[in-house]
Amino acid sequence: MKRAVVALALLCATVAASAETASILPGADPFALSDGGRLYIYPTGRGATLDVWSQAAAGWHDDRVLLTLKAISWAGDDRVGKHFLWAPDMIAANGRYYFYYAVGPQDPTPSRLGVATCDGPEGPCTDSGKPLLTGGNGFEAIDPMVFIAPTGTRYLYAGGSAGARLRVFTLAPDMVTIEHEVAVDQPPAFTEGVFMHERNGIYYLSYSHGHWNRSDYSVHYAMAPTPTGPWKYRGVLLASEGKYKGPGHHSFVRDPATGDWLIVYHRWEGKRGDGPYEGDRRTVIQKIDYLPDGEIAPIHMVD
């Protein structure tokens, strides 16, 4: 889950081999987009805004706020206490870009998902003016992930945390309206932070397990013949090791320069014990590999 305001140092490097770290950036819950030959990363950040990092020849830079909590007219509806912006997701469709995000936490009022329409991957973005999905009855509307299947069907994956429940919906062509819910089996060890990607006809459902602020936070995954299952659970993909703790809430993306697949995730660094941790989380990019049978090769966190 996304709880604290995040402020982190910046370190840039270069992707060179599968065992090397590509970059370490500020933020948590990173969503990565490859568009126009560039990589963009959309993290949970300061709570009141959502920003974009973009990759250039000189390194990564963060020079644009895409959305502010104050600009979302409905975010204060029935609000008791303070809410934050979490877990963004950007996708291109209809010649535009659609920016999905969560407004939470759940208690004492329901968490909600929103969507803004953007002119480009770096904005400007305008909110739709209404929630896309509202939580309640044990379901937390958090961590949106939109995937457009090769058939053209537009899937919205969402949910998790306290209710640990994944829900899947189809979106209308306008990308800002839910058509209907799709019944899916609950994947083993699911907590939150779902991501869907496809490679060679195999659909990979990956997600976070455990507590967002403890060392049991980890990435698990399942494989399926369709975007909605049935899920073949493949186990833990990324877990705490050594000085790096709590890796999770990730995305997968192809490097536009090399075609390599990358995982983008956040982790804790320099923390003793198993938690709870507060304060800094870092977004990390690493190259991944696939095995001949399509499974993802084990991932080990490195410097």
Steps between C-alpha positions, in 0.01 A plus 500: 500500500591862467511678833780750542622803312810392309809714448806320364842567354570453128763273352533428128691224323483309172340167410786272404422140601234289664673512838532878509267763631385747236394792715391592848243777518281666763158358579301181544237296314659579161315452173724497192398594146700468178382759248662673203838343567512622860426353842271677744450409866198607703552445875310568819673809628417780738136410552345824373636467145584239239808562287678340206866409458624482141819352361729715287856468371630685806310277742165512675322823574183594687368831373125462476208460741219315325227524760435661837255398769359854502413472130278193558160646581350179638796399718357689797152350477399347835859531613589462865870533569771532239525318170797446269565421135647154442606243244460666158474322163530659154385345171464624141171448316272687259783736409509622862648387831304388805640542850347276768564545872371422850375742765525353850531371766188290541398594852289676611369569147533268199807509281429589136658476158509792261608559142628808318537555126839626385638652182825304529703279735617816680157662503328735530228290665139581583304292747175340379305673777369185671630183667553203272454244780414533870594253770286363780358178643846361567644603164769768471502686168878538471787429262340532154664326207356523146593248232379498140499144369594411140126451440443865588322426830589757764550348846520687831664306786467644850478432870679329783654594834272453802241316295771328294248468219575536130221620271507529121275714280472589134512864398289668234677637189512844664741353763329695780190281550470150641294260285470197726688283747674179393496210745853375575650258747704656777872440438694331782679732745344813347514817711510800261689675219390284207666522158418324172729455201511268201794330327483239224133430567550447875327738743690578820302611804745632759427665832625586846460284809548587866509830688603815313724616788659169603762265360239241398393728212583309181402444137320182392365400160279266305477410130181461297377441144270806520503837682242364747649159577493223595805586708790258525681619810878512457601624844726774634681710242668766715553503877706669772866411501805644670482876550199537268158448654136500398518499118161540341233693313670463166445518126658337195603688187718449192808717465434706184873508422584130534169314504597341834230444759538700821338480842441830680428471873559673832700382801636609838875547542728514802234380745562252781250241612167409344305822552280687522693749287418862440650763279697436184420252227686491170388409153738254333527381140658166414521286189324163517520177301251233402565125505432281195163390641388861539553526874680808631853428621554563873579866573759602758532858617839660439672833556 
